[in-house]
């Protein structure tokens, strides 16, 4: 025979099964050409940098404001996205430059 559960353990078990609150909507609209999962810092950064050529420091500052992340974190994410060989990038994007301005583009797979 099993031991009857106490009120405390029933309440604890019930609390474990509550649905998690929904996450906030992404600050940047989803881009169908974006190779990164929507709602992530990488997606926000790629979407903003893919709109056109922009100054790198302005881009980092704008994405930091949109996402609520620090400029240091966004700067590191930019380093990842501009380098196709970085292990977190997995050859999904690379950077184009025009003078002092930059633009991120999606690398298309050839399979």
N, C-alpha and C positions, 0 to 999 in steps of 0.2 A: 504494500500500500504506500502511496506517496503522501508526503506530508503536506497539509493544506498551506497554501501560500499566504503570507501575511499581507496586510493592506499596503505596507511599505514596498514590498517587492513587486506587487501588482502595479503600483503607481510607477515604479522604476521601469518595469517592462513596458508599460504603456508609453512612457516618455521616450523610450528608445525608438518606437515605431512611428513617431510623428513625422510627417513629410517635411523636407527641408524647404526653407523659404526660397522663392525664385530669385535668381541673380538679376542684377540691374541690367538693363539693355545697354549694348555697347554705345560709347559716346560718338562713334563714327559709323556712318551708314555702311552696310555690307557691300563689298565690291565683288561682283561675280568673277572677275579676273584675278582675284587675290588668292595666292597659293597657300595662305595660312588660315587656320581655323578662326572663324568669326568671333569677335568679342575679346580677342587676345591683344596684348601689346604689339606683337609682331604684325597682326592684321591691321591695327590702327596706324602703325608706323608705315607699313607698306602702302596702304590706301592713300595716306597724305602725301607720301613721297612719289607716288605714281601719277598724281594729278598733273604734274608739270615740273619743270626745273625750278628748284628753290634753294636758297642758302641753307647749308647744313645746320648752322646754329639756330636759325629761325625755325627750321623743321623740328629740331629736337625740343625747342621751347614750346612750340605749338602742341606737339604730341604729348608733352609732359602735362600741359594744362588740360588737354582733352581727357587724358586717362587718369590723372591724379597721381602719376608716378613721378619720381624725382628725375631731374635732367641727367643725372649720372646713370640711372637705370636705362633711360631711353637712349642715351649715348651708347651704352654697351649693346643694346638691342640693334641699334643702327649698324654697329661694327659687324654684328652677326649677319644682318640682312644684305650688307654690301659685299660680303665675301662668299661666293658660291661654294668654296671648299670648307667652310666652317661646318662642323658636325651637326649643329642645330639648324643650319640652313638647308642642308641636304640638296644643294644645287637648285633650289626653288626660285631664287632671285639673285640679281646682280645690280651693279650701279653703273649709270652713265653719267658723264660729267660734261658740262658746257661752261667753260671758264671756271668760276668759283661755285657754280650751282650744280646741284646733284639731282638725279631722278632714279628711283628704283624701278626695275622692270622684272617681270616674271620670266623665268627661263622655261621654255616649252620643252617637254620631254619628246623624244623622237621615236616612241614605240607605237 
